[in-house]
């Protein structure tokens, strides 16, 4: 895993995110620093996926601006942008038979030359990504025969093979068992330690509290709250965020939160 330059951060200035009939995020002012993991938390429909797609440049903001490495996101050419920023979608369909290795190699497209030849570096990156998510023995396996959790890890491996400096992940641990949830969160922690910027949406507030540096709470009506994860994730803010009571348990250094 390469170390990323120290200025590979993503920043928002007065960002507004809107869908028909609703303002989801209003005047977001936030810097997603290199070397950090930010959790996006909120109810279903609060705007987590829409915000991630906006940060990835897949949809225009309703207002404000987004900068990547101090350069406007819309000013980036597509290929350099794909080498710098990668997005894991909430779900991914595999409509055609393909091996796991060939699937992960699609993440190398931004790095492959115009002739489209896959080199040793690409194969090594793909195999390394498969090994990271514990799918090294699945290289020749047809994706159509893999379980939902295995396909989710395959999608994450494809993002790792892309090797971006900024990783946007929409519910990366969806469909994963507890062991693999922790495995993926630890891998993302390593990516952040190498200087990457990691932004991910989660439904598990305890994993967000344990593994993330900061949290961005989306209330679904334009309001948001951001800060250090250990400060903004508490029973009071969670109760307002999810409109249900939460109970905190454990010591201050390692708390757990339960909906009650």
HELIX and SHEET records of a PDB file:
HELIX    1   1 UNK A   48  UNK A   55  1                                   8    
HELIX    2   2 UNK A   73  UNK A   75  5                                   3    
HELIX    3   3 UNK A   78  UNK A   84  1                                   7    
HELIX    4   4 UNK A  100  UNK A  105  1                                   6    
HELIX    5   5 UNK A  106  UNK A  111  5                                   6    
HELIX    6   6 UNK A  120  UNK A  132  1                                  13    
HELIX    7   7 UNK A  136  UNK A  138  5                                   3    
HELIX    8   8 UNK A  143  UNK A  145  5                                   3    
HELIX    9   9 UNK A  148  UNK A  162  1                                  15    
HELIX   10  10 UNK A  178  UNK A  193  1                                  16    
HELIX   11  11 UNK A  205  UNK A  211  1                                   7    
HELIX   12  12 UNK A  229  UNK A  232  1                                   4    
HELIX   13  13 UNK A  235  UNK A  242  1                                   8    
SHEET    1   A 4 UNK A  22  UNK A  32  0                                        
SHEET    2   A 4 UNK A  10  UNK A  19 -1                                        
SHEET    3   A 4 UNK A  63  UNK A  68 -1                                        
SHEET    4   A 4 UNK A  71  UNK A  72 -1                                        
SHEET    1   B 6 UNK A  85  UNK A  88  0                                        
SHEET    2   B 6 UNK A 166  UNK A 170  1                                        
SHEET    3   B 6 UNK A 197  UNK A 201  1                                        
SHEET    4   B 6 UNK A  37  UNK A  41  1                                        
SHEET    5   B 6 UNK A 214  UNK A 218  1                                        
SHEET    6   B 6 UNK A 224  UNK A 228 -1                                        
SHEET    1   C 2 UNK A 246  UNK A 251  0                                        
SHEET    2   C 2 UNK A 254  UNK A 259 -1                                        
END                                                                             
